[in-house]
Amino acid sequence: MKTIILANIVYIFVRLINFTFRYKETNPEVLDDVRSKTKNGNFVFGIWHQFLMGGILSQIGKKYVVIVSASKDGQLVATTCEKLGYTTARGSSHRGGKSAFDRMSHFLGEGLPGAITCDGPKGPAKVPKKGIFELALRHNIPVVPFLVYPKRYWSIEKSWDQFKVPKPFTTYFIRYGEPIYVTEKDKENGYDNASKQLIDQLALCEKTVLEQYISNA
């Protein structure tokens, strides 16, 4: 009961503050191309944990399946996400990971796109875990590098990923990296090549946004 009450408060706060944000997609044609070329238009977003808040807020009203921690605090996040329209798969690499993986796999198989904080929940920062690549390979869908960068934000310096909290009335810049198509060869190599591609693409997205949009805004 307490979690439901808190989730309702968080939900109202999120919806109110989201009205103050602006979102600018810098290259929507990348995602349009992915949707037109893949089975059922399906894919899975790969996003760094430090940009989680922007990832959630920017996709309100769209249908995605997301992994949420199986921890006690995760219940509040899961309930809030569900109120925002997301489908949740509870678990993490540390607790309940297999059940979360299987639940997300089920919904990806039904054609629902997914989103994963691929270095979460505890890092190391900007080092992808293998789960996102295993899911992409299983369902023959691409991993789409996904950046949602706030122009103005507070950074939680003591957090493991320097989590970014957007300031009210800021603009979020959304950028997609080139899709990554995972192969059996990638699996044989421990997904090292796919991981490098994801790291490089997200770094390029961040560099482009900072140089072309935020520094000139």
Residue pairs with C-beta under 8 A, 6 or more apart in sequence:
3 75
3 76
3 79
4 79
6 76
7 76
7 79
7 80
7 83
8 83
10 76
10 80
11 80
11 83
11 84
14 57
14 80
14 84
15 60
17 168
18 57
18 60
20 168
20 169
20 170
21 57
21 166
21 168
21 169
21 170
21 171
21 172
22 170
22 171
22 172
23 58
23 148
23 171
23 172
23 174
24 171
24 172
24 173
24 174
24 213
25 174
25 175
26 173
26 174
26 175
26 208
26 209
26 212
26 213
27 175
27 176
28 176
30 144
30 176
30 177
30 178
30 179
31 43
31 144
31 176
34 41
34 43
34 142
34 144
34 179
35 41
35 43
38 141
38 142
39 140
39 141
40 111
41 111
41 113
42 108
42 111
42 112
42 113
42 139
42 141
43 113
43 114
43 141
43 142
43 143
43 144
43 179
44 108
44 113
44 114
44 115
44 116
44 132
44 135
44 136
44 141
44 142
44 143
44 144
45 55
45 64
45 113
45 114
45 115
45 116
45 143
45 144
45 146
46 116
46 118
46 128
46 132
46 143
46 144
46 145
46 146
46 180
46 198
46 202
47 55
47 115
47 116
47 117
47 118
47 146
47 147
47 148
48 117
48 118
48 119
48 125
48 126
48 147
48 161
48 202
49 117
49 119
49 120
49 121
49 123
49 125
49 161
49 163
50 125
50 159
50 161
50 162
50 163
50 164
51 147
51 148
51 149
51 164
52 117
52 120
52 163
53 163
53 164
53 165
53 166
54 148
54 149
54 150
54 164
54 166
54 172
55 115
55 117
55 146
55 148
56 66
56 81
56 84
56 86
57 148
57 166
57 172
58 148
58 172
58 174
59 86
59 115
60 84
60 85
61 85
62 85
63 85
63 86
63 87
63 112
63 113
64 86
64 87
64 112
64 113
64 114
64 115
65 86
65 87
65 88
65 89
65 103
65 104
65 107
65 108
65 112
65 113
65 114
65 115
66 81
66 86
66 87
66 88
66 89
66 114
66 115
66 116
67 88
67 89
67 90
67 91
67 92
67 100
67 104
67 116
67 117
68 74
68 77
68 78
68 81
68 88
68 89
68 90
69 77
69 90
69 91
69 92
69 95
69 121
70 90
70 91
70 92
70 95
70 96
70 100
71 92
71 95
74 90
74 92
78 88
78 90
81 88
82 88
87 107
87 112
89 99
89 100
89 101
89 103
89 104
89 107
90 96
90 99
90 100
90 103
91 97
91 98
91 99
91 100
91 101
91 103
92 100
92 120
92 121
93 121
93 129
93 131
94 121
94 122
97 131
101 131
101 134
101 135
104 114
104 116
104 135
105 135
105 138
105 139
107 114
108 114
108 135
108 138
108 139
108 141
109 139
114 135
115 146
116 131
116 132
116 135
118 128
118 129
118 131
118 132
118 198
119 125
119 126
119 127
119 128
119 129
119 161
120 161
122 160
123 160
123 161
124 160
125 160
125 161
125 162
126 161
126 199
126 202
127 195
127 199
128 191
128 194
128 195
128 198
128 199
130 190
130 191
130 195
132 143
132 198
133 143
133 182
133 186
133 187
133 191
133 194
133 195
134 187
134 191
136 142
136 143
136 180
136 181
136 182
137 182
137 183
137 184
137 186
137 187
142 179
142 180
142 181
142 182
143 179
143 180
143 182
143 194
143 198
144 176
144 177
144 179
144 180
145 176
145 177
145 178
145 180
145 198
145 201
145 202
145 205
146 174
146 176
146 177
147 173
147 174
147 175
147 176
147 177
147 202
147 205
147 206
147 209
148 172
148 173
148 174
149 172
149 173
149 174
149 175
149 206
149 209
149 210
149 214
150 164
150 166
150 167
150 170
150 171
150 172
150 173
151 170
151 171
151 172
151 173
151 214
151 217
152 166
152 167
152 170
153 164
153 165
153 166
153 167
153 170
154 164
154 165
154 167
155 162
155 163
155 164
155 165
156 162
156 163
156 164
156 165
166 172
171 217
173 209
173 213
173 214
175 205
175 208
175 209
176 205
177 198
177 201
177 202
177 204
177 205
178 201
180 194
180 197
180 198
180 201
182 191
182 194
186 192
186 193
186 194
